[in-house]
């Protein structure tokens, strides 16, 4: 499962490499002589092995995962990234060690672990799956995708 541009999906359907599963209601692609439905969901006619897709670790993606709220006090102002295990203690910059924190909580925690300063994380940090990220955190999710994202994928 992946996301591609409408243009790419259209070309795949037009060249019979994919089947149109769901089109965008009331939207079409116009050529000189015809109107075509604008693809929203397509299925490839034959499986092509694509390397594993993962969610890129970035500041904005950590904020998205944490709902743009401090994981200590639930504030949504002056957000920064916090290393749960501080970098000075060999804490890595990874999905399982980074959380969203407001500047106040980040300063209060300082160079300690949350337990050492009696701060409780609202949610433990985790690495989101690509499918979960598409479903829950992507700003590009459309109504047409929802029935397909809610289904379990079997191989």
Order of alpha helices (4+ residues) and beta strands (2+ residues): alpha-beta-beta-alpha-beta-beta-alpha-alpha-alpha
